[in-house]
Amino acid sequence: MPIDASKVESPGWWLQRLGKQLLDERDDRIDCDGEVEPGLDTLRKYAENRAPLPRVPGIDPREIAEWMKDARTNWTSLVIDSPVERMHVDGFRFGSPGDTDGSARAGDDEANRIWQENSLDADADLVHYGALSQRRAFVLVEKGDDGRPVLTHETPRQVAVEHVQGSRRKLAAGLKMWRDDWTGQTRATLWTPARVFDFATKTDAPSFAGRSALLRGWDAFAVPDSRDGSRPNLLKDVPLVPFINRRNRRLDGFAEHEDVLTIQNRITLSLINLIAAMKYGAFRQRWAAGLEVDEDPVTGQKITPYKLDIKSLWTSGDHETRFGEFAATDLIPYVRSVEAAVQDLAAISRTPPHYLIGAVVNVSGDALKAAETGLVSKVRDRQRNFGESWEQTMRLAFRLIGDTERATAYTAETIWCDPESRSMAELADAAVKKKAADVPWRQRMEDQGYTPTQIARMEIDRAQDALLATPAEPPQRPDELQARRDERDSRPVIGRSADDADAA
């Protein structure tokens, strides 16, 4: 039965609107200035070292495809991986600085439990990588069969959301559409703040072209005891949390390597030209003049008298024949063009040059640290943005389990691992100076890079060590006490007479 999509903000209207938005973003599109804006498929190909083939005049595209196996050097993946490997969540804080129980200072145990239950020590990197490589990523918050929160990573290839008009934080609706391999259907789930709707279609390539009043081929799942076939939304909110990368460049996200796609194309073209020069001009090409070339009596085509080979020697019985050779192609300009493009890529993406070049010779530690300043600043900027999304994720998770205090704790804070590389000597020296400046012990340990779990364990160990280090007085027997009294009474009293001592 066709689904009505004519009424604004109806389930069918949202399915058509968000479904079309989801599918359109996968393909490249032309912006208002006539420039090609890469789609999600293109961004994914560059991240996975499957960039498009360059066009080289005079070279068969099939030969270029064969050369690409050796010429591919995926610099864009390094641009994405460099910040991702420095973004690790250590925990969360809930509460205000005035709390007396230490909850504002320590990592939250219940938040850590939710984090560990969902294996986010590992899967959080998928969210960060997805956001940096695909402009944005999502975390879906649902209630599991045991009543505990289930947090899953979702990609923009399967998820689309719409914000409330005039807001860039509050969501009006969210859609997830995916191919069900078990049934062969394409399924979709639509969330609104009040209800949840499920749809299915048998086609594996659904389309939402135009603004048709009816969506044909889609069926809505019927939920028992429901008038419209939906079920209530327990969260009273869209359970999708967006992680948008570089929203200052574009509100719906900007991929980390989107700036350097053209530079990657330039590098690939230079490497293809380098391979062509190596194949056809790296050794001296020979020529012959005054040489009579025979023809094939069957085909009538000229017979090649010599085979081009670096180790062959050409001879001729005709003394009028002359041989010569052209100069070999200089490969240095090709190499330098690649190096220049790599330097441009490092500057634009703020990737440390020694990450790209791979050679560090006679460079001081201060110089290396200065070279990583841009990368560290970039990571801290992404942490501020993603930290807000992680806090919203945890608030939704606490709302699911009925913890209204944490669900409305807008003083929550994401604890990130320090993105800057520091030596043990630097950390130890800093800890000594901070202690002299009366910085609290817990803060010093956090600055050392320890996680909240490690700090809590160390506090217990410190208390145990303090108890063991305190000397305990052995119990004394009554006869020992009496002997001490007798010894004290037998001592002479200085400054007093014997009579006064006896009186005392």
Beta strands, then each sheet from edge to edge (+ up, - down):
strand 1: 3-4
strand 2: 29-30
strand 3: 36-37
strand 4: 89-93
strand 5: 136-143
strand 6: 149-154
strand 7: 159-163
strand 8: 171-180
strand 9: 185-191
strand 10: 195-201
strand 11: 214-215
strand 12: 218-220
strand 13: 231-232
strand 14: 240-244
strand 15: 286-289
strand 16: 322-325
strand 17: 413-416
sheet 1: 1+ 11-
sheet 2: 2+ 3-
sheet 3: 4+ 17-
sheet 4: 6+ 5- 14+
sheet 5: 7+ 8- 9+ 10- 12+
sheet 6: 7+ 8- 9+ 10- 13+
sheet 7: 15+ 16-
end
